[in-house]
Amino acid sequence: MKKILFSLILMMATLQLFAQDNGVEMADTLRNNGKIYVVVICIVIILLGLLAYLFSIDKRLKKIEKESNTGK
């Protein structure tokens, strides 16, 4: 029963994806105007900022773990 329900949900999700044709016009317009590069650069900057933040948190956490293990 679970497999059938899961299959039906996946089929409905694929039908939903076929219905989305409007997003292509916006991408074409941005590409024609040259603004798609601005969007891509903004996304890359945001992702790089998130990665830098995660690495800094990881570095601080390792430092705290190291200090707590040597204090025992």
Biopython code that builds the backbone (N, CA, C, O; Angstrom):
import numpy as np
from Bio.PDB.StructureBuilder import StructureBuilder

atoms = [
    (1, "MET", "N", (0.827, -1.197, 0.000)),
    (1, "MET", "CA", (0.000, 0.000, 0.000)),
    (1, "MET", "C", (0.871, 1.261, 0.000)),
    (1, "MET", "O", (0.572, 2.230, -0.697)),
    (2, "LYS", "N", (1.942, 1.239, 0.781)),
    (2, "LYS", "CA", (2.827, 2.401, 0.836)),
    (2, "LYS", "C", (3.507, 2.636, -0.500)),
    (2, "LYS", "O", (3.694, 3.781, -0.913)),
    (3, "LYS", "N", (3.878, 1.552, -1.180)),
    (3, "LYS", "CA", (4.544, 1.692, -2.472)),
    (3, "LYS", "C", (3.603, 2.303, -3.499)),
    (3, "LYS", "O", (4.017, 3.134, -4.307)),
    (4, "ILE", "N", (2.341, 1.894, -3.471)),
    (4, "ILE", "CA", (1.365, 2.432, -4.424)),
    (4, "ILE", "C", (1.128, 3.914, -4.155)),
    (4, "ILE", "O", (1.076, 4.716, -5.088)),
    (5, "LEU", "N", (0.986, 4.276, -2.895)),
    (5, "LEU", "CA", (0.774, 5.677, -2.534)),
    (5, "LEU", "C", (1.983, 6.521, -2.930)),
    (5, "LEU", "O", (1.829, 7.621, -3.461)),
    (6, "PHE", "N", (3.164, 6.013, -2.675)),
    (6, "PHE", "CA", (4.385, 6.735, -3.035)),
    (6, "PHE", "C", (4.485, 6.901, -4.548)),
    (6, "PHE", "O", (4.884, 7.963, -5.026)),
    (7, "SER", "N", (4.127, 5.863, -5.308)),
    (7, "SER", "CA", (4.147, 5.936, -6.769)),
    (7, "SER", "C", (3.171, 6.984, -7.282)),
    (7, "SER", "O", (3.497, 7.743, -8.195)),
    (8, "LEU", "N", (1.985, 7.030, -6.705)),
    (8, "LEU", "CA", (0.994, 8.024, -7.122)),
    (8, "LEU", "C", (1.475, 9.449, -6.836)),
    (8, "LEU", "O", (1.283, 10.350, -7.653)),
    (9, "ILE", "N", (2.091, 9.641, -5.688)),
    (9, "ILE", "CA", (2.607, 10.970, -5.343)),
    (9, "ILE", "C", (3.688, 11.389, -6.326)),
    (9, "ILE", "O", (3.715, 12.539, -6.764)),
    (10, "LEU", "N", (4.580, 10.466, -6.679)),
    (10, "LEU", "CA", (5.635, 10.794, -7.643)),
    (10, "LEU", "C", (5.068, 11.098, -9.018)),
    (10, "LEU", "O", (5.559, 11.997, -9.701)),
    (11, "MET", "N", (4.046, 10.366, -9.435)),
    (11, "MET", "CA", (3.431, 10.638, -10.737)),
    (11, "MET", "C", (2.757, 11.998, -10.755)),
    (11, "MET", "O", (2.824, 12.706, -11.760)),
    (12, "MET", "N", (2.106, 12.376, -9.659)),
    (12, "MET", "CA", (1.471, 13.690, -9.603)),
    (12, "MET", "C", (2.521, 14.789, -9.610)),
    (12, "MET", "O", (2.292, 15.856, -10.180)),
    (13, "ALA", "N", (3.662, 14.548, -8.991)),
    (13, "ALA", "CA", (4.732, 15.545, -8.983)),
    (13, "ALA", "C", (5.290, 15.747, -10.386)),
    (13, "ALA", "O", (5.599, 16.876, -10.766)),
    (14, "THR", "N", (5.424, 14.675, -11.162)),
    (14, "THR", "CA", (5.930, 14.829, -12.529)),
    (14, "THR", "C", (4.914, 15.553, -13.405)),
    (14, "THR", "O", (5.307, 16.315, -14.288)),
    (15, "LEU", "N", (3.632, 15.338, -13.187)),
    (15, "LEU", "CA", (2.621, 16.069, -13.946)),
    (15, "LEU", "C", (2.678, 17.556, -13.629)),
    (15, "LEU", "O", (2.472, 18.392, -14.508)),
    (16, "GLN", "N", (2.953, 17.878, -12.388)),
    (16, "GLN", "CA", (3.076, 19.273, -11.977)),
    (16, "GLN", "C", (4.252, 19.935, -12.697)),
    (16, "GLN", "O", (4.170, 21.104, -13.075)),
    (17, "LEU", "N", (5.341, 19.193, -12.886)),
    (17, "LEU", "CA", (6.511, 19.757, -13.553)),
    (17, "LEU", "C", (6.252, 20.013, -15.032)),
    (17, "LEU", "O", (6.782, 20.974, -15.590)),
    (18, "PHE", "N", (5.456, 19.182, -15.670)),
    (18, "PHE", "CA", (5.150, 19.391, -17.081)),
    (18, "PHE", "C", (4.288, 20.632, -17.293)),
    (18, "PHE", "O", (4.298, 21.208, -18.380)),
    (19, "ALA", "N", (3.556, 21.044, -16.288)),
    (19, "ALA", "CA", (2.641, 22.175, -16.433)),
    (19, "ALA", "C", (3.353, 23.515, -16.338)),
    (19, "ALA", "O", (2.735, 24.546, -16.601)),
    (20, "GLN", "N", (4.632, 23.537, -15.971)),
    (20, "GLN", "CA", (5.330, 24.801, -15.753)),
    (20, "GLN", "C", (6.127, 25.193, -16.990)),
    (20, "GLN", "O", (7.290, 24.814, -17.132)),
    (21, "ASP", "N", (5.502, 25.951, -17.880)),
    (21, "ASP", "CA", (6.179, 26.436, -19.078)),
    (21, "ASP", "C", (6.454, 27.931, -19.024)),
    (21, "ASP", "O", (7.184, 28.440, -19.874)),
    (22, "ASN", "N", (5.897, 28.653, -18.057)),
    (22, "ASN", "CA", (6.010, 30.104, -18.020)),
    (22, "ASN", "C", (7.384, 30.600, -17.594)),
    (22, "ASN", "O", (7.759, 31.719, -17.943)),
    (23, "GLY", "N", (8.142, 29.808, -16.857)),
    (23, "GLY", "CA", (9.436, 30.249, -16.363)),
    (23, "GLY", "C", (10.462, 30.430, -17.458)),
    (23, "GLY", "O", (11.432, 31.164, -17.270)),
    (24, "VAL", "N", (10.280, 29.788, -18.586)),
    (24, "VAL", "CA", (11.253, 29.864, -19.671)),
    (24, "VAL", "C", (11.260, 31.251, -20.308)),
    (24, "VAL", "O", (12.320, 31.749, -20.685)),
    (25, "GLU", "N", (10.112, 31.870, -20.429)),
    (25, "GLU", "CA", (10.039, 33.203, -21.026)),
    (25, "GLU", "C", (10.836, 34.205, -20.212)),
    (25, "GLU", "O", (11.531, 35.051, -20.776)),
    (26, "MET", "N", (10.744, 34.120, -18.901)),
    (26, "MET", "CA", (11.468, 35.051, -18.049)),
    (26, "MET", "C", (12.973, 34.854, -18.214)),
    (26, "MET", "O", (13.719, 35.829, -18.301)),
    (27, "ALA", "N", (13.419, 33.604, -18.257)),
    (27, "ALA", "CA", (14.850, 33.330, -18.426)),
    (27, "ALA", "C", (15.325, 33.810, -19.786)),
    (27, "ALA", "O", (16.427, 34.347, -19.899)),
    (28, "ASP", "N", (14.519, 33.628, -20.815)),
    (28, "ASP", "CA", (14.893, 34.103, -22.150)),
    (28, "ASP", "C", (15.004, 35.626, -22.184)),
    (28, "ASP", "O", (15.914, 36.178, -22.802)),
    (29, "THR", "N", (14.073, 36.291, -21.518)),
    (29, "THR", "CA", (14.113, 37.752, -21.481)),
    (29, "THR", "C", (15.357, 38.240, -20.757)),
    (29, "THR", "O", (16.029, 39.160, -21.222)),
    (30, "LEU", "N", (15.667, 37.625, -19.617)),
    (30, "LEU", "CA", (16.865, 38.022, -18.874)),
    (30, "LEU", "C", (18.125, 37.746, -19.691)),
    (30, "LEU", "O", (19.063, 38.543, -19.685)),
    (31, "ARG", "N", (18.139, 36.633, -20.381)),
    (31, "ARG", "CA", (19.300, 36.283, -21.196)),
    (31, "ARG", "C", (19.468, 37.261, -22.356)),
    (31, "ARG", "O", (20.585, 37.672, -22.668)),
    (32, "ASN", "N", (18.372, 37.629, -22.988)),
    (32, "ASN", "CA", (18.442, 38.567, -24.117)),
    (32, "ASN", "C", (18.898, 39.950, -23.684)),
    (32, "ASN", "O", (19.600, 40.635, -24.427)),
    (33, "ASN", "N", (18.505, 40.362, -22.490)),
    (33, "ASN", "CA", (18.896, 41.681, -21.983)),
    (33, "ASN", "C", (20.276, 41.667, -21.334)),
    (33, "ASN", "O", (20.809, 42.724, -20.998)),
    (34, "GLY", "N", (20.855, 40.493, -21.157)),
    (34, "GLY", "CA", (22.160, 40.397, -20.524)),
    (34, "GLY", "C", (22.099, 40.453, -19.007)),
    (34, "GLY", "O", (23.138, 40.528, -18.351)),
    (35, "LYS", "N", (20.911, 40.419, -18.443)),
    (35, "LYS", "CA", (20.772, 40.518, -16.988)),
    (35, "LYS", "C", (20.893, 39.174, -16.290)),
    (35, "LYS", "O", (20.987, 39.123, -15.064)),
    (36, "ILE", "N", (20.893, 38.083, -17.053)),
    (36, "ILE", "CA", (20.995, 36.763, -16.440)),
    (36, "ILE", "C", (22.342, 36.618, -15.736)),
    (36, "ILE", "O", (22.453, 35.912, -14.734)),
    (37, "TYR", "N", (23.367, 37.293, -16.269)),
    (37, "TYR", "CA", (24.689, 37.220, -15.654)),
    (37, "TYR", "C", (24.695, 37.881, -14.283)),
    (37, "TYR", "O", (25.398, 37.430, -13.379)),
    (38, "VAL", "N", (23.924, 38.934, -14.124)),
    (38, "VAL", "CA", (23.808, 39.599, -12.822)),
    (38, "VAL", "C", (23.159, 38.648, -11.816)),
    (38, "VAL", "O", (23.588, 38.562, -10.665)),
    (39, "VAL", "N", (22.135, 37.945, -12.255)),
    (39, "VAL", "CA", (21.455, 36.990, -11.382)),
    (39, "VAL", "C", (22.409, 35.868, -10.972)),
    (39, "VAL", "O", (22.470, 35.495, -9.801)),
    (40, "VAL", "N", (23.145, 35.338, -11.934)),
    (40, "VAL", "CA", (24.079, 34.251, -11.648)),
    (40, "VAL", "C", (25.179, 34.721, -10.702)),
    (40, "VAL", "O", (25.544, 33.997, -9.775)),
    (41, "ILE", "N", (25.707, 35.910, -10.920)),
    (41, "ILE", "CA", (26.755, 36.445, -10.045)),
    (41, "ILE", "C", (26.230, 36.636, -8.629)),
    (41, "ILE", "O", (26.935, 36.336, -7.665)),
    (42, "CYS", "N", (24.999, 37.132, -8.486)),
    (42, "CYS", "CA", (24.411, 37.300, -7.147)),
    (42, "CYS", "C", (24.261, 35.957, -6.440)),
    (42, "CYS", "O", (24.553, 35.846, -5.250)),
    (43, "ILE", "N", (23.812, 34.950, -7.157)),
    (43, "ILE", "CA", (23.652, 33.623, -6.560)),
    (43, "ILE", "C", (25.001, 33.064, -6.126)),
    (43, "ILE", "O", (25.119, 32.488, -5.045)),
    (44, "VAL", "N", (26.017, 33.233, -6.969)),
    (44, "VAL", "CA", (27.353, 32.736, -6.639)),
    (44, "VAL", "C", (27.907, 33.459, -5.408)),
    (44, "VAL", "O", (28.504, 32.827, -4.537)),
    (45, "ILE", "N", (27.716, 34.764, -5.332)),
    (45, "ILE", "CA", (28.195, 35.523, -4.176)),
    (45, "ILE", "C", (27.506, 35.060, -2.894)),
    (45, "ILE", "O", (28.156, 34.897, -1.861)),
    (46, "ILE", "N", (26.209, 34.852, -2.959)),
    (46, "ILE", "CA", (25.464, 34.393, -1.785)),
    (46, "ILE", "C", (25.952, 33.013, -1.346)),
    (46, "ILE", "O", (26.159, 32.777, -0.156)),
    (47, "LEU", "N", (26.137, 32.098, -2.306)),
    (47, "LEU", "CA", (26.607, 30.754, -1.957)),
    (47, "LEU", "C", (28.016, 30.776, -1.390)),
    (47, "LEU", "O", (28.306, 30.047, -0.441)),
    (48, "LEU", "N", (28.894, 31.591, -1.945)),
    (48, "LEU", "CA", (30.258, 31.705, -1.409)),
    (48, "LEU", "C", (30.242, 32.271, 0.011)),
    (48, "LEU", "O", (31.010, 31.832, 0.868)),
    (49, "GLY", "N", (29.369, 33.244, 0.256)),
    (49, "GLY", "CA", (29.241, 33.792, 1.609)),
    (49, "GLY", "C", (28.757, 32.749, 2.600)),
    (49, "GLY", "O", (29.257, 32.664, 3.721)),
    (50, "LEU", "N", (27.774, 31.952, 2.177)),
    (50, "LEU", "CA", (27.282, 30.887, 3.060)),
    (50, "LEU", "C", (28.364, 29.853, 3.337)),
    (50, "LEU", "O", (28.519, 29.408, 4.475)),
    (51, "LEU", "N", (29.108, 29.469, 2.314)),
    (51, "LEU", "CA", (30.191, 28.501, 2.518)),
    (51, "LEU", "C", (31.269, 29.047, 3.449)),
    (51, "LEU", "O", (31.753, 28.330, 4.324)),
    (52, "ALA", "N", (31.646, 30.305, 3.268)),
    (52, "ALA", "CA", (32.648, 30.913, 4.144)),
    (52, "ALA", "C", (32.144, 30.937, 5.593)),
    (52, "ALA", "O", (32.896, 30.653, 6.525)),
    (53, "TYR", "N", (30.881, 31.275, 5.764)),
    (53, "TYR", "CA", (30.302, 31.304, 7.109)),
    (53, "TYR", "C", (30.302, 29.912, 7.743)),
    (53, "TYR", "O", (30.636, 29.761, 8.919)),
    (54, "LEU", "N", (29.929, 28.899, 6.964)),
    (54, "LEU", "CA", (29.913, 27.534, 7.495)),
    (54, "LEU", "C", (31.317, 27.058, 7.859)),
    (54, "LEU", "O", (31.504, 26.403, 8.885)),
    (55, "PHE", "N", (32.303, 27.384, 7.023)),
    (55, "PHE", "CA", (33.671, 26.984, 7.344)),
    (55, "PHE", "C", (34.182, 27.690, 8.593)),
    (55, "PHE", "O", (34.912, 27.092, 9.383)),
    (56, "SER", "N", (33.809, 28.958, 8.783)),
    (56, "SER", "CA", (34.258, 29.667, 9.983)),
    (56, "SER", "C", (33.598, 29.081, 11.232)),
    (56, "SER", "O", (34.241, 28.964, 12.275)),
    (57, "ILE", "N", (32.338, 28.719, 11.132)),
    (57, "ILE", "CA", (31.666, 28.081, 12.273)),
    (57, "ILE", "C", (32.313, 26.737, 12.582)),
    (57, "ILE", "O", (32.515, 26.400, 13.748)),
    (58, "ASP", "N", (32.643, 25.964, 11.540)),
    (58, "ASP", "CA", (33.289, 24.672, 11.739)),
    (58, "ASP", "C", (34.646, 24.845, 12.406)),
    (58, "ASP", "O", (35.005, 24.068, 13.291)),
    (59, "LYS", "N", (35.398, 25.850, 11.993)),
    (59, "LYS", "CA", (36.721, 26.107, 12.581)),
    (59, "LYS", "C", (36.592, 26.464, 14.060)),
    (59, "LYS", "O", (37.353, 25.967, 14.890)),
    (60, "ARG", "N", (35.630, 27.326, 14.387)),
    (60, "ARG", "CA", (35.421, 27.697, 15.798)),
    (60, "ARG", "C", (34.966, 26.500, 16.625)),
    (60, "ARG", "O", (35.396, 26.326, 17.765)),
    (61, "LEU", "N", (34.097, 25.681, 16.049)),
    (61, "LEU", "CA", (33.598, 24.515, 16.771)),
    (61, "LEU", "C", (34.721, 23.521, 17.047)),
    (61, "LEU", "O", (34.793, 22.956, 18.138)),
    (62, "LYS", "N", (35.593, 23.305, 16.072)),
    (62, "LYS", "CA", (36.736, 22.415, 16.287)),
    (62, "LYS", "C", (37.650, 22.944, 17.375)),
    (62, "LYS", "O", (38.184, 22.178, 18.177)),
    (63, "LYS", "N", (37.830, 24.265, 17.400)),
    (63, "LYS", "CA", (38.674, 24.883, 18.429)),
    (63, "LYS", "C", (38.063, 24.675, 19.816)),
    (63, "LYS", "O", (38.771, 24.348, 20.767)),
    (64, "ILE", "N", (36.753, 24.866, 19.925)),
    (64, "ILE", "CA", (36.068, 24.678, 21.209)),
    (64, "ILE", "C", (36.132, 23.218, 21.637)),
    (64, "ILE", "O", (36.358, 22.932, 22.813)),
    (65, "GLU", "N", (35.937, 22.279, 20.696)),
    (65, "GLU", "CA", (36.017, 20.854, 21.025)),
    (65, "GLU", "C", (37.418, 20.474, 21.482)),
    (65, "GLU", "O", (37.582, 19.690, 22.417)),
    (66, "LYS", "N", (38.414, 21.026, 20.828)),
    (66, "LYS", "CA", (39.796, 20.725, 21.197)),
    (66, "LYS", "C", (40.094, 21.242, 22.601)),
    (66, "LYS", "O", (40.744, 20.555, 23.389)),
    (67, "GLU", "N", (39.619, 22.457, 22.922)),
    (67, "GLU", "CA", (39.822, 23.021, 24.252)),
    (67, "GLU", "C", (39.100, 22.231, 25.329)),
    (67, "GLU", "O", (39.619, 22.074, 26.434)),
    (68, "SER", "N", (37.906, 21.729, 25.019)),
    (68, "SER", "CA", (37.151, 20.980, 26.023)),
    (68, "SER", "C", (37.758, 19.587, 26.237)),
    (68, "SER", "O", (37.685, 19.051, 27.343)),
    (69, "ASN", "N", (38.356, 18.994, 25.195)),
    (69, "ASN", "CA", (38.982, 17.680, 25.362)),
    (69, "ASN", "C", (40.293, 17.771, 26.124)),
    (69, "ASN", "O", (40.625, 16.846, 26.865)),
    (70, "THR", "N", (41.046, 18.843, 25.972)),
    (70, "THR", "CA", (42.310, 18.979, 26.704)),
    (70, "THR", "C", (42.074, 19.397, 28.151)),
    (70, "THR", "O", (42.957, 19.212, 28.989)),
    (71, "GLY", "N", (40.935, 19.943, 28.457)),
    (71, "GLY", "CA", (40.623, 20.370, 29.821)),
    (71, "GLY", "C", (40.237, 19.222, 30.732)),
    (71, "GLY", "O", (40.178, 19.406, 31.948)),
    (72, "LYS", "N", (39.970, 18.038, 30.183)),
    (72, "LYS", "CA", (39.528, 16.903, 30.998)),
    (72, "LYS", "C", (40.654, 16.285, 31.752)),
    (72, "LYS", "O", (40.448, 15.318, 32.486)),
]
sb = StructureBuilder()
sb.init_structure("model")
sb.init_model(0)
sb.init_chain("A")
sb.init_seg("    ")
for serial, (resi, resn, name, xyz) in enumerate(atoms, 1):
    if name == "N":
        sb.init_residue(resn, " ", resi, " ")
    sb.init_atom(name, np.array(xyz, "f"), 0.0, 1.0, " ", f" {name:<3s}", serial, name[0])
structure = sb.get_structure()
